[in-house]
Amino acid sequence: MARWLLLSVALQAQGFYLPGVAPTEYLDGDRVDLKVNKLTSVKTQLPYRYYVLPYCVPKEIHVAAENLGEILLGDSIENSLYDVRMKVNVSCAMLCEKMLGEEEKSSFKRMIDHEYQVNWLVDNLPGTMKYQKTSTGATSYTNGFPVGLKVDGSYFVHNHVQIGLYYHSNSEEFEGSRVVGFEVFPLSLQQEKRGDGKLTCGDLDDPVPRFDLTKEVSVIYSYDVVWIPSPIRWASRWDSYLKMHEGQIHWFSIINSLMIVLFLSGMVAMILLRTLHRDIAKYNDMEADDQGEETGWKLVHGDVFRKPPHSKALAVSVGSGVQLLVCSCVTLVFSAVGFLSPVHRGSILQGMLLLFTFAGILAGYTSARFYKMWKGEDWKKTTLLTALLYPGTVFCIFFVLDLFIWGTRSSGAVPFTTMFALLVLWFGISVPLVFLGAFFGYKKAPISLPVRTNQIPRQIPVQPWYITGVFSCLIGGVLPFAGVFTELFFIMSSIWQHQFYYLFGFLMLVLVILMVTCAEISITLVYFQLTNEALQWDPIFLALAFLYFFLEGRGSGAWGGGGLGQDHIDLWSFLAAFPERGFRGGIPAEPDVWILTGSDAWYFGLYVDCGATKPIITIVTSRARTSTQAGFEPAKTGIKFISHSQQ
């Protein structure tokens, strides 16, 4: 009976498309809009509107509605004069003729020098150039096509484009045809009008010389349109754009990361199973010398959970780290299942902002729980810092640097209306949610610790050089970075080169490996620090991987080809490009990683103190109580101590 019920439900099931991504069918001869987007460069990272150059401008420019992510990415989608119709091939059609003054020529030269790319859209598909490797035959696509090219000091403008459009038809499923591919091949042609008004675009047998920008006073824009039938279905039309050919490299990176995780797992297992087991056996041996001197971390069990210095800042940082971690994990899950992808422009960035906003309740709850564990009293200030410190720092940096972009009239400048929308998300949603989470956090009972903290702080002995904060940060950052650097390189390369990145499955594995590596590093470092009686272990984990990710962000092309030696790029342009360079290559990317991985490491450092060493602490305290009752006094040592103020 149950099977028949399931079958009846399955027969009634229907597929559906996500909002805004339903296919569009065009009848033969229907107009297919070709829209223009921003001009982008891998050198300056400053996007500009398409019509800042002397292209053919429609009488009325209609700007397409954009989501929050598209605005923050600097998209500027507008209509164009190109007349493209379904299944109607066009050969050497004239678009318009524009006069070129010195200012227009200078604009073209500047764009060509900085390798700007033209970005078009047809039916939400980006115009791409197709390349094929001669060695392997693999096909790859690059977004857009260059404004022009420079050869031997001469500038040539791409004033003619060959537009290749692929369509799929299936009369049994739908009427008309669907666009499933969009390719562009640009050319620079010295065109002339014939007596009948048509242009001389040339061909392979009779080539036309290139259009030399420095020698001409006007430019003629023209285009070809070729419609090509394709067996590719509409649902699979993005596969060729998102296909990656470096799968073996990614798998090698994953295997390399797993080896690091196994190495750390073995080290942690050795510490927890061998060393601690030996200590337990030693304390359970009733024939052991009761007057033996206790050393290492067994001496600091009464101080290990003491309130750390700057506990308020630590609680705020851990809360913000949890907020970032949840935001990152949920974004990756949604991206892996297809809800957020490059197919929907700006959806990933917009989704991350919304998730970060709503994850504020977890930030408030986490910071409140730990601040209460340390018996903090200024809970209002702690909650306010959780809501304002990290988001406020990022927003202030973003706002100040955005002013430089305004100075260059780039489309990447965020409008003040969008700034206001971000403030509404922040103060209208995120801040109240942080206070709501803090309310529930302070309402719960404090976190139970396995031992009672001594009233008098224990003096900290002089630490060996390898226990110092700087060395621990360097060592603690090497292994997490080694586990993710290959995938990080591909991500940074895709961002800086304006390419698609769609390997979210690999990225999820790398994130899991990163979290596990940070956790195991924290367990190892906590043990070695407590073995050397270093009580203040808490703050160190918030700085483990910062330096390595910062250097990788700078070394992945973030500063390469900056154009500082070009005549038209001055200090102002460099500063204007800094927000793009910073927010993509290091600011605030490194603080994000710093807080995220540091919070993960700190959590597991606290866990190993509370859980993994709890049996040892229990035995130590019971043995210490027995020794005191028997009349034994602590043995005196010749260790040189330093005070907390000297740390």
C-alpha positions in Angstrom: 0.0 0.0 0.0 2.8 2.4 0.9 4.5 1.8 -2.4 1.3 2.7 -4.3 0.9 5.9 -2.3 4.5 6.9 -3.1 4.0 6.0 -6.8 0.9 8.2 -6.9 2.7 11.1 -5.4 5.6 10.7 -7.8 3.3 10.7 -10.8 1.9 14.1 -9.6 5.4 15.6 -9.2 6.5 18.3 -11.6 9.8 19.9 -12.3 10.2 23.7 -11.8 12.8 26.3 -12.5 14.3 28.6 -9.9 12.9 32.2 -10.0 14.5 34.3 -12.7 16.1 31.4 -14.6 13.3 30.1 -16.7 14.2 29.6 -20.4 13.1 32.1 -23.1 11.8 30.8 -26.4 12.2 32.9 -29.5 10.3 32.5 -32.7 12.1 32.9 -36.1 12.7 36.5 -36.6 12.1 37.6 -33.0 14.5 40.2 -31.7 17.2 38.9 -29.3 18.5 41.7 -27.2 22.3 42.1 -27.1 23.1 44.0 -23.9 26.5 45.6 -23.0 28.1 45.3 -19.6 31.2 46.9 -18.0 34.7 47.1 -19.4 37.1 45.2 -17.2 40.9 44.8 -16.9 43.1 42.4 -15.1 45.7 45.2 -14.7 43.8 48.0 -13.1 40.8 46.2 -11.6 38.7 49.3 -12.2 35.6 48.6 -14.2 34.0 51.3 -16.5 30.7 51.7 -18.3 30.7 50.5 -21.8 29.8 53.9 -23.2 32.8 55.7 -21.8 34.4 54.8 -25.1 33.2 56.3 -28.4 30.9 53.3 -29.2 27.6 53.5 -31.0 25.1 54.9 -28.4 21.3 54.3 -28.6 19.0 57.3 -28.4 17.7 56.1 -25.1 19.9 54.1 -22.7 18.0 51.7 -20.5 19.9 50.4 -17.5 18.8 46.9 -16.4 17.7 46.3 -12.9 20.5 44.8 -10.8 20.7 43.0 -7.5 22.9 44.0 -4.6 25.7 41.7 -5.7 25.8 43.0 -9.2 26.0 46.6 -7.9 28.8 45.8 -5.6 30.7 44.0 -8.4 30.4 47.2 -10.6 28.1 45.7 -13.3 26.4 48.2 -15.6 24.1 46.4 -18.0 22.6 48.6 -20.7 21.0 48.2 -24.1 22.8 48.5 -27.4 22.1 49.2 -31.1 22.9 45.7 -32.3 20.0 44.2 -34.2 20.1 40.5 -33.6 17.1 38.3 -34.6 16.5 34.6 -34.2 18.0 32.5 -37.0 18.6 35.6 -39.2 22.2 35.7 -40.3 23.8 39.0 -41.0 27.0 39.8 -42.9 29.0 43.0 -42.6 26.1 45.1 -41.2 27.1 48.7 -40.4 26.2 49.8 -36.9 27.4 53.5 -37.0 30.3 55.8 -37.8 31.9 57.9 -35.1 34.3 60.8 -35.3 37.5 60.5 -33.4 39.1 63.5 -31.7 42.3 63.5 -29.6 40.3 62.8 -26.4 38.6 59.8 -27.9 41.9 58.4 -29.3 43.5 58.9 -25.9 40.7 57.0 -24.2 41.1 54.1 -26.6 44.9 54.0 -26.2 44.5 54.0 -22.4 42.1 51.1 -22.5 44.2 49.1 -24.9 47.4 49.7 -22.8 45.6 48.3 -19.8 44.1 45.4 -21.7 40.5 46.2 -21.1 37.9 43.6 -22.1 34.4 44.3 -23.5 31.6 42.3 -21.9 28.3 41.5 -23.7 25.2 39.5 -22.7 22.7 37.7 -24.9 19.8 35.9 -23.1 21.8 36.1 -19.8 24.8 34.4 -21.5 28.1 36.2 -21.4 30.0 36.8 -24.7 33.1 34.7 -24.7 36.1 34.0 -26.8 36.9 30.4 -27.5 40.5 29.0 -27.3 41.7 25.6 -28.1 45.0 24.1 -26.9 46.9 22.6 -29.8 48.6 20.0 -27.6 45.5 18.5 -25.9 42.7 19.9 -28.0 40.9 21.1 -24.8 38.6 24.1 -25.3 38.5 27.0 -22.9 36.6 30.2 -22.7 37.5 33.7 -21.6 35.0 36.4 -20.6 34.6 39.2 -23.1 37.0 40.3 -25.9 39.7 42.9 -25.9 39.0 46.6 -26.8 41.9 46.5 -29.3 45.5 45.5 -29.6 48.9 47.2 -29.7 51.5 46.0 -32.3 54.9 47.7 -32.7 53.7 50.9 -31.1 50.5 51.2 -33.3 47.0 50.9 -31.8 44.3 48.9 -33.5 40.7 49.1 -32.4 38.4 46.1 -32.7 35.6 47.8 -34.7 34.1 44.6 -36.3 32.8 41.6 -34.4 31.7 38.2 -35.6 28.9 37.1 -33.3 28.3 33.3 -33.1 25.0 32.3 -31.5 24.1 28.7 -30.8 20.4 27.7 -30.6 18.5 24.6 -29.7 15.1 23.7 -31.1 12.7 20.9 -30.1 9.2 21.2 -31.5 7.9 18.3 -29.3 8.7 20.1 -26.1 8.4 23.9 -26.8 7.8 26.3 -29.6 10.6 28.4 -31.1 14.2 28.1 -30.2 16.4 28.7 -27.2 19.8 30.4 -27.1 22.4 28.0 -25.7 25.7 29.6 -26.7 27.3 33.0 -27.3 30.7 33.5 -28.8 32.4 36.6 -30.1 35.4 37.0 -32.4 36.7 40.6 -32.7 38.5 42.1 -35.7 40.2 45.3 -36.6 39.2 46.3 -40.1 40.0 49.4 -42.2 36.5 49.5 -43.8 35.2 51.6 -46.7 31.8 52.4 -48.0 31.0 51.2 -51.5 28.7 52.9 -53.9 25.7 50.9 -52.8 26.2 51.9 -49.2 27.6 48.6 -48.1 30.9 48.0 -46.4 34.1 46.3 -47.5 34.7 43.9 -44.6 37.0 41.6 -46.7 37.4 37.8 -46.4 40.2 35.3 -46.3 40.9 35.7 -50.1 40.8 39.5 -50.0 41.8 40.6 -46.5 41.3 44.2 -45.3 44.1 46.1 -43.5 43.7 46.8 -39.8 42.1 50.0 -38.5 45.1 52.1 -37.3 43.8 54.4 -34.6 46.6 57.0 -35.0 46.0 57.5 -38.7 42.2 57.8 -38.9 39.8 60.5 -37.9 36.6 58.3 -37.9 35.8 54.7 -37.1 33.1 52.5 -38.6 31.5 49.8 -36.4 30.1 46.7 -38.1 29.2 43.2 -37.2 28.3 39.7 -38.5 25.7 37.4 -36.9 25.8 33.6 -37.5 23.2 31.3 -36.0 24.4 27.7 -35.4 22.1 24.8 -34.4 23.3 22.9 -31.3 22.2 19.7 -29.6 23.0 21.2 -26.2 19.9 21.6 -24.1 19.0 24.9 -22.4 19.6 23.4 -18.9 23.2 22.4 -19.9 24.2 25.5 -21.8 26.5 26.7 -18.9 28.4 23.5 -18.8 31.0 24.5 -21.4 31.6 27.8 -19.6 32.0 26.3 -16.2 34.0 23.3 -17.2 37.4 23.1 -15.6 40.4 21.3 -17.2 42.6 21.2 -14.1 40.8 18.4 -12.3 43.9 16.4 -11.7 45.7 19.3 -10.1 42.7 19.8 -7.7 42.7 16.1 -6.8 46.4 16.3 -6.2 45.8 19.3 -3.9 43.1 17.3 -2.0 45.4 14.3 -1.6 48.2 16.6 -0.4 45.8 18.2 2.1 44.6 14.8 3.3 48.2 13.7 3.9 48.7 16.7 6.1 45.6 15.9 8.0 46.7 12.3 8.5 50.1 13.5 9.7 48.5 15.9 12.2 46.0 13.2 13.3 48.8 10.9 14.0 50.6 13.6 16.1 47.4 14.3 18.0 46.7 10.6 18.6 50.3 10.2 19.9 49.8 13.0 22.3 46.4 12.1 23.6 46.7 8.3 23.6 50.4 7.7 24.4 51.5 10.7 26.5 48.3 11.2 28.4 47.7 7.4 28.9 51.2 7.1 30.3 50.5 10.0 32.7 47.3 8.4 33.8 49.0 5.1 34.4 51.7 6.8 36.4 49.2 8.6 38.6 47.2 5.4 39.1 50.3 3.5 40.2 50.0 3.5 44.0 53.6 2.4 44.4 54.9 5.6 42.8 56.8 8.0 45.0 54.2 10.3 46.6 56.8 13.0 47.1 57.8 13.1 43.4 57.8 16.5 41.9 54.9 17.3 39.5 56.0 19.1 36.4 54.7 20.5 33.2 51.0 21.1 32.6 50.0 19.1 35.7 51.1 22.1 37.8 48.9 24.6 35.9 45.6 22.8 36.0 44.3 25.3 38.5 45.2 28.3 36.3 44.5 27.0 32.7 40.9 28.3 32.7 41.8 31.7 34.2 40.2 34.7 32.6 42.6 35.6 29.8 43.8 39.2 29.3 41.6 41.2 27.0 38.8 38.6 27.4 36.2 41.0 26.1 38.1 41.4 22.7 38.6 37.6 22.6 34.9 36.9 23.1 34.0 39.4 20.4 36.5 37.9 18.0 35.3 34.3 18.6 31.7 35.4 18.1 32.6 37.1 14.8 34.6 34.0 13.8 31.5 31.8 14.3 29.5 34.2 12.3 31.9 34.0 9.4 32.2 30.3 9.7 28.5 29.7 9.5 28.2 32.2 6.6 31.0 30.4 4.7 29.6 26.9 5.2 26.0 27.7 4.3 27.2 29.7 1.2 29.3 26.8 0.0 26.4 24.3 0.5 24.0 26.5 -1.4 26.6 27.0 -4.2 27.3 23.3 -4.4 23.6 22.5 -4.9 23.2 25.2 -7.5 21.2 27.9 -5.7 24.1 30.3 -5.8 26.3 30.1 -8.8 28.0 32.3 -11.5 25.0 31.6 -13.7 23.1 34.1 -11.5 25.3 37.2 -11.6 26.0 38.7 -8.1 24.0 35.9 -6.3 27.0 34.6 -4.4 28.0 38.0 -3.1 24.5 38.9 -2.3 23.8 35.6 -0.6 27.0 35.9 1.5 25.9 39.4 2.7 22.5 38.2 3.7 23.8 35.1 5.4 26.3 37.1 7.3 23.6 39.5 8.4 21.3 36.8 9.7 24.2 34.9 11.3 24.6 37.8 13.7 22.4 36.0 16.2 25.0 33.3 16.5 27.8 35.9 17.0 25.9 37.5 19.8 25.1 34.1 21.4 28.7 32.8 21.2 30.4 36.0 22.6 27.8 36.1 25.4 28.4 32.5 26.4 32.2 32.9 26.6 32.1 36.3 28.2 29.8 34.9 30.9 32.1 31.9 31.4 34.9 34.4 32.3 32.5 36.1 34.7 32.5 39.3 32.7 30.1 42.0 33.9 30.1 44.6 31.1 27.8 42.5 28.8 26.2 45.5 27.0 29.6 46.8 25.8 30.6 43.3 24.7 27.4 42.7 22.7 27.8 46.2 21.1 31.4 45.4 20.1 30.3 42.1 18.6 27.7 43.9 16.5 29.9 46.8 15.5 33.6 46.1 15.7 34.3 43.7 12.8 31.5 44.9 10.5 32.2 48.5 11.3 35.9 48.1 10.5 35.2 46.5 7.2 32.6 49.1 6.3 34.8 52.0 7.2 37.7 50.7 5.1 35.3 50.0 2.2 33.7 53.4 2.4 36.9 55.4 2.5 38.5 53.4 -0.4 35.3 53.7 -2.4 35.8 57.4 -2.4 38.9 56.9 -4.5 36.9 54.9 -7.0 34.4 57.8 -7.3 37.4 60.0 -8.2 38.1 57.9 -11.3 34.4 57.7 -12.4 34.5 54.0 -12.4 31.3 51.9 -12.5 32.8 50.0 -9.6 31.9 52.9 -7.3 29.1 51.9 -5.0 26.2 54.4 -5.1 25.2 56.0 -1.8 21.8 54.4 -2.1 23.5 51.0 -2.0 25.6 52.2 1.0 22.4 53.1 2.7 20.9 49.7 1.9 24.0 48.1 3.5 23.6 50.3 6.6 19.9 49.2 6.8 21.0 45.5 6.7 23.6 46.2 9.3 21.7 48.3 11.9 18.2 47.2 11.0 18.8 43.4 11.0 22.2 42.4 12.1 22.6 44.5 15.2 19.2 43.5 16.7 19.9 39.9 15.9 23.3 40.1 17.7 21.5 41.5 20.8 18.9 38.8 20.5 21.5 36.1 20.4 23.3 37.7 23.4 20.1 37.7 25.3 19.7 34.0 24.9 23.4 33.5 25.6 23.5 35.4 28.9 20.2 33.8 29.9 21.7 30.3 29.9 23.8 28.9 32.7 27.6 29.5 32.4 29.7 26.9 30.7 30.8 24.3 33.3 34.6 24.0 33.6 36.2 20.7 34.9 38.3 22.4 37.6 38.1 25.4 39.8 40.5 28.2 39.1 43.0 29.2 41.8 42.4 32.5 43.4 46.1 33.5 43.3 47.6 33.4 39.7 50.5 31.1 39.3 53.8 32.7 38.1 54.8 31.9 34.6 58.3 30.6 34.1 60.6 31.9 31.4 59.5 30.2 28.2 61.8 28.6 25.6 62.0 30.4 22.3 59.9 27.9 20.4 56.9 28.5 22.7 56.8 32.3 22.0 53.8 33.7 20.2 55.6 34.6 17.0 57.1 31.2 16.4 53.9 29.4 17.4 52.0 31.6 14.9 54.5 30.8 12.1 54.4 27.1 12.8 50.7 27.0 13.4 50.0 28.8 10.1 52.2 26.7 7.8 50.2 23.5 7.9 46.7 25.0 7.4 48.0 27.1 4.6 49.8 24.1 3.0 46.4 22.3 2.9 44.6 25.0 1.0 47.2 26.9 -1.0 46.5 25.2 -4.3 42.8 25.8 -4.2 43.4 29.3 -3.0 45.6 29.9 -6.0 42.9 28.9 -8.4 40.3 31.0 -6.6 42.5 34.1 -6.6 43.5 33.5 -10.3 39.8 33.2 -11.3 38.9 36.4 -9.4 41.8 38.5 -10.7 41.5 37.2 -14.3 37.7 37.5 -14.3 37.2 33.8 -15.0 34.5 31.5 -13.8 35.0 29.3 -10.7 32.6 26.5 -10.2 34.5 23.9 -8.2 32.4 24.3 -5.1 32.7 20.6 -4.3 36.4 20.8 -4.1 36.1 24.0 -2.1 33.8 22.3 0.5 36.4 19.6 0.9 39.2 22.2 1.3 37.1 24.1 3.9 36.6 20.9 5.9 40.3 20.1 5.7 41.2 23.6 6.8 38.9 23.4 9.8 40.2 19.9 10.8 43.8 21.1 10.3 43.3 24.1 12.5 41.6 22.0 15.2 44.5 19.5 15.3 47.1 22.2 15.3 45.3 23.8 18.2 45.3 20.6 20.2 49.0 20.1 19.6 50.0 23.6 20.5 47.8 23.7 23.6 49.4 20.6 24.9 53.0 21.8 24.3 52.2 25.2 25.8 50.7 23.8 28.9 53.6 21.3 29.2 55.8 24.4 29.4 53.5 26.0 32.0 52.4 28.8 29.5 49.0 29.7 31.0 48.0 32.4 28.5 47.2 30.1 25.6 43.9 31.6 24.5 44.8 34.6 22.3 47.5 32.9 20.2 45.0 31.0 17.9 43.5 34.2 16.5 46.7 34.9 14.5 47.8 31.5 13.3 47.3 31.7 9.5 47.0 35.4 8.9 50.5 35.9 7.5 50.4 33.0 5.0 47.0 33.9 3.5 48.1 37.6 3.3 51.2 36.6 1.3 49.2 34.3 -0.9 46.7 37.0 -1.7 49.6 39.2 -2.7 51.4 36.5 -4.6 48.4 35.3 -6.8 48.6 38.2 -9.1 47.1 40.7 -6.8 49.8 43.3 -7.4 51.1 41.9 -10.7 50.9 44.2 -13.7 49.6 47.1 -11.6 50.4 49.5 -14.4 52.3 52.0 -12.2 54.8 52.4 -15.0 52.2 53.5 -17.5 51.8 57.1 -18.4 48.1 57.2 -17.7 48.1 55.5 -14.3 49.1 57.8 -11.5 48.9 57.5 -7.7 45.2 58.4 -7.7 44.4 55.5 -10.0 46.5 53.2 -7.9 44.6 54.2 -4.8 41.3 53.9 -6.6 42.2 50.3 -7.6 43.2 49.5 -4.0 39.6 48.6 -2.9 39.4 46.0 -5.7 42.9 44.8 -5.0 42.4 44.8 -1.3 38.9 43.2 -1.0 39.9 40.6 -3.5 43.5 40.0 -2.5 43.9 40.7 1.1 41.8 43.4 2.8 39.7 42.3 4.5 40.2 38.8 3.2 43.0 38.0 5.6 41.2 39.3 8.7 38.3 37.1 7.6 40.6 34.0 7.5 42.3 35.2 10.6 39.1 35.4 12.7 37.5 32.3 11.1 40.4 29.9 11.5 41.4 31.4 14.8 38.0 30.9 16.3 37.9 27.3 15.0 41.3 26.7 16.6 40.4 28.3 19.8 37.2 26.3 20.1 39.2 23.0 19.8 41.9 24.4 22.2 39.2 24.9 24.8 37.7 21.5 24.1 41.0 19.7 24.6 41.4 21.5 27.9 37.9 20.8 29.0 37.4 17.3 27.6 40.5 15.5 26.5 42.6 16.3 29.6 39.7 16.1 32.1 40.7 12.6 33.3 44.3 13.7 33.9 43.1 16.9 35.7 40.8 14.8 37.9 43.6 12.5 38.9 46.0 15.4 39.5 43.6 17.2 41.8 42.8 14.0 43.7 46.5 13.2 44.1 47.3 16.7 45.1 44.5 16.6 47.7 45.9 13.3 49.1 49.4 14.7 49.3 48.2 17.7 51.2 46.3 15.6 53.7 49.4 13.5 54.2 51.4 16.5 55.2 53.6 16.8 52.0 54.6 20.3 50.9 55.2 21.4 47.3 58.8 20.8 46.3 60.9 23.9 45.7 62.4 24.3 42.4 65.1 26.4 41.0 63.0 27.7 38.1 63.3 31.4 37.4 59.8 33.0 37.2 58.6 36.1 35.5 55.5 38.1 36.4 52.4 38.5 34.2 53.3 42.1 33.6 56.6 41.1 32.1 54.9 38.8 29.6 
